[in-house]
Amino acid sequence: MAYVVTDGCIRCKYMDCVSVCPVDCFYAGENMLVINPDECIDCGVCEPECPAEAILPDTDPRAAEWVALNADYAAKWPNIAEKGEAPADADEWKGKEGKLALLDPAPATH
């Protein structure tokens, strides 16, 4: 079992979750984070830290479509072990649904 990041993170990318992860299993794209399911130890400390409520256990039915996406992008994006700056307009995107079409597949450059 592991946790996954859902579309709630897209364009928000607060990164509070990164600072509490004991195994550094977060990977960064330009406008979203993902969790490497092979590295996640299912401790759950990241879930309550996410201001966008974008992290779910992979056993949650709402997480089903995100398991493969997290695994795929974790293999392509750089690992992130420290909290960075959230986008300036993150609060404007918080809570908006259906953001998958806004996912930037590029790896983070900052």
C-alpha positions in Angstrom: 0.0 0.0 0.0 1.1 3.6 -0.7 -0.2 7.1 -0.9 -0.8 8.9 -4.1 -1.1 12.6 -5.2 -4.3 13.5 -7.0 -5.2 16.4 -9.3 -5.8 18.6 -6.2 -2.1 19.3 -6.3 -2.0 20.5 -9.9 -1.3 24.3 -10.1 -1.1 24.3 -6.2 2.0 22.3 -5.5 2.3 23.6 -1.9 5.0 21.0 -1.0 4.2 20.9 2.8 4.1 17.1 2.4 7.7 17.0 1.2 9.1 18.3 4.5 7.5 15.6 6.6 8.2 12.5 4.4 10.7 10.3 6.2 11.7 8.4 3.0 11.8 11.3 0.5 9.4 9.6 -2.0 8.1 12.8 -3.6 9.0 13.7 -7.2 8.4 17.1 -8.8 6.9 18.1 -12.0 6.5 21.8 -13.1 3.0 22.1 -11.5 2.4 18.9 -9.5 4.1 16.5 -7.2 3.8 12.7 -7.2 4.7 9.9 -4.8 6.8 6.9 -5.9 4.6 4.0 -4.8 7.7 1.7 -4.6 9.3 4.0 -2.1 6.3 5.1 0.0 6.2 3.2 3.3 2.5 4.0 3.9 3.2 6.0 7.1 0.5 8.6 6.2 2.2 11.7 7.6 2.0 13.5 4.3 -1.8 13.3 4.0 -2.8 15.7 6.7 0.0 18.2 5.8 -1.4 18.8 2.3 -3.3 22.1 2.3 -5.0 21.1 -1.0 -6.2 17.8 0.4 -4.6 16.1 -2.7 -3.1 13.1 -1.1 -5.0 9.8 -0.6 -4.2 6.3 0.3 -4.2 4.1 -2.8 -6.9 2.0 -1.2 -9.3 5.0 -1.4 -11.6 4.5 -4.5 -10.9 8.1 -5.5 -7.2 7.3 -5.8 -7.6 4.5 -8.4 -6.9 6.6 -11.5 -3.9 8.2 -9.8 -1.8 5.2 -8.9 -0.4 4.6 -12.4 0.1 8.3 -13.0 2.1 8.7 -9.8 4.3 5.6 -10.7 4.8 6.9 -14.2 5.9 10.4 -13.4 7.9 9.3 -10.3 10.1 7.5 -12.9 10.5 10.6 -15.0 10.7 13.5 -12.6 13.4 14.5 -10.1 13.2 13.5 -6.5 12.5 16.4 -4.1 13.5 16.2 -0.4 12.9 19.8 0.7 9.9 22.0 0.6 10.1 24.7 -2.1 8.1 27.7 -2.9 4.5 27.2 -3.9 3.3 28.9 -7.1 2.2 32.5 -6.5 -1.3 31.7 -7.6 -1.6 28.4 -5.7 -4.4 29.6 -3.5 -6.5 30.6 -6.6 -6.3 26.9 -7.8 -6.9 25.3 -4.4 -10.1 23.3 -4.2 -10.8 23.4 -8.0 -11.8 20.1 -9.4 -11.0 18.5 -12.7 -7.5 19.8 -13.2 -6.0 16.8 -14.9 -6.0 18.6 -18.3 -3.8 21.3 -16.7 -1.0 18.8 -15.7 2.3 19.8 -17.2 4.2 16.6 -17.9 7.6 18.4 -17.8 9.9 17.7 -14.9 10.4 20.6 -12.4 13.2 22.9 -13.3 13.4 24.8 -10.0 
